[in-house]
Amino acid sequence: MEAILVGKSVLIFCATKLEVESAAKQFGGYLHHCMRKGDENSRFPQLATLIDLDVQKRAVDYFVAKTSSKDETLQRCITYGVGWHHAGMSD
C-alpha cells in the first residue's frame, strides 16, 4: 500500500490463474473500501484523492473498446486501478 500512496505501481505474482484473479479482486475490493471511506479512513486518508474515478471509468471504457472484453470482474477491478494477466486470458 505504501507504494501506491506515493504514486508507484505494485506487481504481485501468484502460482495459479485462480490465485491471480482472486488476489486482484481482493486488492481491488480493499482499495474500493478505503476510497469509499474517504476522510473517515484513518489508515489511508489520502487514498481517495489519488484515484480519480472518472479517469478510471474512461480507462475501463478504453480497455473494453480495444479488447472487446466481457469480463465484468476485470472491468470492475480496473475501475480501482487493479488488473491481471495470465496465460488463460481470452481476446
N, C-alpha and C positions, 0 to 999 in steps of 0.2 A: 504494500500500500504506500510505503514511503516513496517509492519510485514514481508512482502515479501522481502523488501530491506535488512533486517537483517537475511534472511535465514529461516524464520518461515513460518508456514502454516496458512491458513485462512479457516474457516468453516462458511458458510453462510446458514442460514435456511430460507426457503420460504414456503408459505402456500399451494401452489399447484404445481403439476408436471410441468405445463406450465411455472410457475414463476421460477422454479428451472432451467429448460433448458434455459430460456430467460436470467436469471442472469449470468449463465455460459457463454453463447455466448457473452453477453455484456462485461463481465470482460475479457474473452479471447481476444476479439477484441481490448479492451483497451490495454492489455499487448502487443499484436501484434503491435499495432500502436506505442506504446512507444519504443519497441525494434527496429522497423524499423527506427525510427528517430535517434537511436544511440547517438552519441556525440551532435547532434543538439537538443536533448531533454533536455532542460534546467531544467525541473522539476525533472526528474529521470534519470540523465545521466548514472548511473551505472547499470541500469536495463538490458541493452543489454549484459552486461558481466556476469550477474547472471544466465541466462538461455542459456545453450548450446543446440542449435537447433539440432545438430547431436545426442546428448543424448536423446533429446525429440523424435526425429524420431524413434530411437530404442525403446523407451518406447511405442510408438504407435504400432510399428510392433509387439512387445511382447504382448501388450494388444489384438490386433486383433488375433494373433495366439492362445492365451489362451482362448479367449471368443468367437471367430468367429463373433464378432460384425460387422455389416454392417452399423452402424450409422456413417455416414460421418461427421456430425456436432460434435458428441462426439469425434471422432478421431481428428478433427481439433482443438477442444478445448484442448485436451490432449497435442497436439504439443506445446502449450503455458503453460502447467502446470496446466490446469484447467479441472476439471471433475465434474461429478454429480452422484447422486444416488437418486432414488425414487422408490416407490412401483411398478411402471409400467415398470421397466426395463425388457427387454426380454433377453433370453440366447443368 
